[in-house]
Amino acid sequence: DPPRASTEKVEKVHYGGIGRLAYAGCWVVLLLILALLVTFLPATTFFDGVFKFIPVVIFFYIQFAFARPRLKNMGYNPKMAWLVIVPIANMWLLGICVLGPQGYAVTQRFDRPAMITLGVLLAILGVFVALSIYVRFFCQIP
């Protein structure tokens, strides 16, 4: 008796952790808080660098704390969250954490929402590059 693929249920693996929307929302809130802290901390000549360095350290710690469950959700080892302190690797880590669906480590494929998000992010990047080129070459700054 051959198995009937159309009637059998395929069990979906649950990885745990947090989803990409929650991760992206945490990133937005974290960046807003960091911008407010750096902007409104008291500026003194001697302690200026120290006071502005503390929020950056807190930012990396929180980023590490949110990357661990997100990596778990995608099927990666949560220890990969240490890549947040490696300069080029942290951009890759941010990209897959924002775009990768649950179980991405197994499938290595983006789904439709990830492709739409990637398209929007690339379009925004293109606008910034075009504006930068325009300002650099066509605007006269005295």
C-alpha positions in Angstrom: 0.0 0.0 0.0 1.9 3.2 -1.1 1.5 6.3 1.1 -0.8 8.9 0.0 1.1 12.2 0.0 -1.9 14.4 -0.5 -3.8 13.2 2.6 -0.8 12.7 5.0 0.0 15.5 7.3 3.6 16.7 7.5 4.7 17.7 10.9 6.1 21.2 11.2 9.2 21.5 13.3 8.9 24.2 16.0 12.3 25.8 16.7 11.3 28.2 19.5 12.9 31.6 19.9 11.4 34.8 18.4 10.2 35.5 14.9 11.6 38.0 12.5 8.9 40.6 13.0 9.6 40.7 16.7 13.3 40.9 16.1 12.9 43.8 13.6 10.6 45.6 16.0 13.2 45.2 18.8 15.8 46.6 16.5 13.7 49.7 15.7 13.0 50.4 19.4 16.6 49.8 20.3 17.9 52.2 17.6 15.5 54.9 18.7 16.5 54.5 22.3 20.2 54.6 21.4 19.7 57.7 19.3 17.9 59.4 22.1 20.6 58.5 24.6 23.5 59.6 22.5 21.7 62.8 21.6 20.5 63.9 25.0 23.3 62.7 27.3 25.1 65.6 28.9 28.1 66.6 26.8 31.2 67.5 28.8 34.6 67.8 27.3 36.4 65.1 29.4 33.6 62.5 29.8 31.9 63.0 26.5 33.5 59.9 24.9 32.9 57.8 28.0 29.2 58.8 28.3 28.5 58.1 24.7 30.4 54.8 24.7 28.2 53.3 27.5 25.0 53.2 25.3 26.9 51.6 22.5 28.1 48.8 24.8 24.5 48.4 26.1 23.3 48.3 22.5 25.7 45.5 21.6 24.6 43.5 24.7 20.9 43.9 23.9 21.6 43.0 20.2 23.4 39.9 21.4 20.5 39.0 23.7 17.9 39.3 20.9 20.0 37.5 18.3 20.3 34.4 20.4 16.6 33.4 20.3 16.2 34.6 16.7 19.1 32.3 15.6 17.4 29.5 17.5 14.2 30.2 15.7 16.0 29.9 12.3 17.7 26.6 13.3 21.2 28.0 13.9 23.3 27.6 17.0 22.5 30.5 19.4 26.3 30.8 20.0 26.5 32.4 16.6 25.2 35.5 18.3 28.7 36.4 19.2 29.1 37.5 15.6 27.5 40.8 16.6 31.0 42.0 17.6 32.7 41.0 14.3 32.5 44.0 11.9 31.5 42.3 8.6 29.8 39.3 10.0 27.4 41.4 12.1 25.9 42.7 8.8 25.3 39.2 7.6 23.9 38.2 11.0 21.5 41.2 10.9 20.4 40.4 7.4 19.5 36.7 8.0 17.9 37.6 11.4 15.6 40.1 9.7 14.9 38.2 6.5 15.3 34.5 7.4 12.1 32.5 8.0 11.7 29.9 10.7 14.0 27.0 9.9 16.2 28.9 7.5 19.3 27.0 8.5 17.7 23.8 7.1 16.0 25.2 3.9 18.5 28.0 3.0 15.6 29.7 1.1 13.8 33.0 1.7 10.0 33.0 1.6 7.8 35.6 -0.1 7.7 38.1 2.8 11.5 37.9 3.0 11.9 38.7 -0.7 9.5 41.6 -0.5 11.4 43.0 2.6 14.7 42.5 0.8 13.3 44.4 -2.3 12.1 47.3 -0.1 15.4 47.5 1.8 17.4 47.5 -1.5 15.1 50.2 -2.9 15.7 52.3 0.1 19.5 51.8 -0.2 19.2 52.7 -3.9 17.5 56.0 -3.0 20.1 56.8 -0.4 22.9 56.1 -2.9 21.2 58.2 -5.6 20.7 61.1 -3.2 24.3 60.9 -2.1 25.5 61.0 -5.6 23.2 63.9 -6.4 24.3 66.0 -3.4 28.0 65.2 -4.1 28.1 66.2 -7.7 25.1 68.5 -8.4 24.7 70.6 -5.2 27.0 73.6 -4.7 27.8 73.8 -1.0 29.6 77.0 -0.1 
